[in-house]
Amino acid sequence: DVFPTLEQLPLWGFDGSSTMQAEGRSSDCVLKPVAIYPDPARTNGALVMCEVMMPDGVTPHASNARATILDDEDAWFGFEQEYFFYQNGRPLGFPEQGYPAPQGPYYTGVGYSNVGDVAREIVEEHLDLCLAAGINHEGINAEVAKGQWEFQIFGKGSKKAADQIWMARYLLQRLTEKYGIDIEYHCKPLGDTDW
């Protein structure tokens, strides 16, 4: 099987009222493929990043923030994506009431008491998925709070780098479904606390 090229992918119409991007009486929207990645979880699968366009397929939709990016194909961009694993309404590893032991041992931590039993497994699997998809995933580390992690993406070209961080986020969220874990991308989801 031959992996498709971006040019081989068609525009795809959808009902924008289903995604709250249009009202019901005039809801036609179009997805325009802008990046394609091998899907590491499916044989011969592809992951396609799209921009939302108006029905003409040329005019960017109001929700299309990617279309506002000035593309510089020679610039290098590095992103650090912090996130929390969440389960049952609280960060993974937090007790049912209160907070875990104070910060200190969690940042770049190892061992069950610092990172738990499943977090590193997910983080390592996510790294492998990103690399298999051709995403320039540069690193991982446990962060300052229990249940908090970070990954780094480094890419050349503003749109290409942004597409890679979005695809890496998608792969992480899809991966955590099988673990019954959610992702919270807010770096301080617990408000004005040390966490």
KAFENSUL-V169941 format. One record per residue. N is the residue number from 1. RES is the residue in one letter. PSI is psi in degrees with one decimal (NA if undefined). Layout:
# KAFENSUL-V169941
n = <N:N>
res = <RES:RES>
psi = <PSI:PSI>
This chain:
# KAFENSUL-V169941
n = <1:2:3:4:5:6:7:8:9:10:11:12:13:14:15:16:17:18:19:20:21:22:23:24:25:26:27:28:29:30:31:32:33:34:35:36:37:38:39:40:41:42:43:44:45:46:47:48:49:50:51:52:53:54:55:56:57:58:59:60:61:62:63:64:65:66:67:68:69:70:71:72:73:74:75:76:77:78:79:80:81:82:83:84:85:86:87:88:89:90:91:92:93:94:95:96:97:98:99:100:101:102:103:104:105:106:107:108:109:110:111:112:113:114:115:116:117:118:119:120:121:122:123:124:125:126:127:128:129:130:131:132:133:134:135:136:137:138:139:140:141:142:143:144:145:146:147:148:149:150:151:152:153:154:155:156:157:158:159:160:161:162:163:164:165:166:167:168:169:170:171:172:173:174:175:176:177:178:179:180:181:182:183:184:185:186:187:188:189:190:191:192:193:194:195>
res = <D:V:F:P:T:L:E:Q:L:P:L:W:G:F:D:G:S:S:T:M:Q:A:E:G:R:S:S:D:C:V:L:K:P:V:A:I:Y:P:D:P:A:R:T:N:G:A:L:V:M:C:E:V:M:M:P:D:G:V:T:P:H:A:S:N:A:R:A:T:I:L:D:D:E:D:A:W:F:G:F:E:Q:E:Y:F:F:Y:Q:N:G:R:P:L:G:F:P:E:Q:G:Y:P:A:P:Q:G:P:Y:Y:T:G:V:G:Y:S:N:V:G:D:V:A:R:E:I:V:E:E:H:L:D:L:C:L:A:A:G:I:N:H:E:G:I:N:A:E:V:A:K:G:Q:W:E:F:Q:I:F:G:K:G:S:K:K:A:A:D:Q:I:W:M:A:R:Y:L:L:Q:R:L:T:E:K:Y:G:I:D:I:E:Y:H:C:K:P:L:G:D:T:D:W>
psi = <142.9:130.5:133.1:152.8:162.4:-38.2:-22.8:-11.1:130.7:163.8:152.3:122.4:148.2:164.7:103.5:-18.4:-24.6:-21.1:12.0:33.9:0.3:159.6:157.3:-33.5:-18.4:75.6:6.7:130.2:164.1:137.5:126.7:114.6:133.5:-15.9:147.5:139.4:146.1:136.1:108.2:-12.1:-4.8:134.9:127.3:22.7:159.4:143.8:126.9:121.2:132.0:155.6:147.7:128.0:164.5:169.5:-23.6:-11.1:2.2:-40.8:124.3:140.2:154.8:-28.2:-3.0:83.8:-28.1:-35.2:-16.8:-7.9:128.2:119.8:127.4:100.7:-14.8:-10.7:143.4:138.7:137.1:132.2:136.4:117.6:105.9:150.2:160.4:141.8:132.3:139.7:133.3:37.8:9.2:161.1:142.2:128.1:-10.4:143.3:164.3:-33.8:138.0:-150.4:161.1:-176.6:155.2:158.5:157.1:-62.2:-7.7:-37.8:121.2:26.5:160.7:162.8:150.0:-45.2:-20.5:-37.4:-3.6:-165.4:-12.6:-22.4:-50.7:-37.7:-45.0:-46.2:-44.4:-40.8:-39.0:-43.6:-48.3:-41.3:-44.4:-46.0:-41.0:-26.5:-2.1:14.8:135.9:71.4:119.0:-21.3:170.7:154.3:150.3:144.5:-170.1:-21.7:151.6:134.1:-1.4:134.7:175.1:145.1:158.2:136.9:136.2:120.6:154.3:125.4:127.7:-46.0:-39.4:-43.3:-42.5:-41.0:-39.0:-38.3:-38.6:-42.3:-37.2:-40.0:-44.5:-47.3:-37.7:-46.4:-38.8:-40.3:-45.1:-12.5:-42.6:-14.3:-3.2:32.7:141.2:163.7:134.2:116.6:-9.1:130.8:-17.6:65.7:-14.2:17.1:-147.8:69.6:178.7:-4.9:NA>
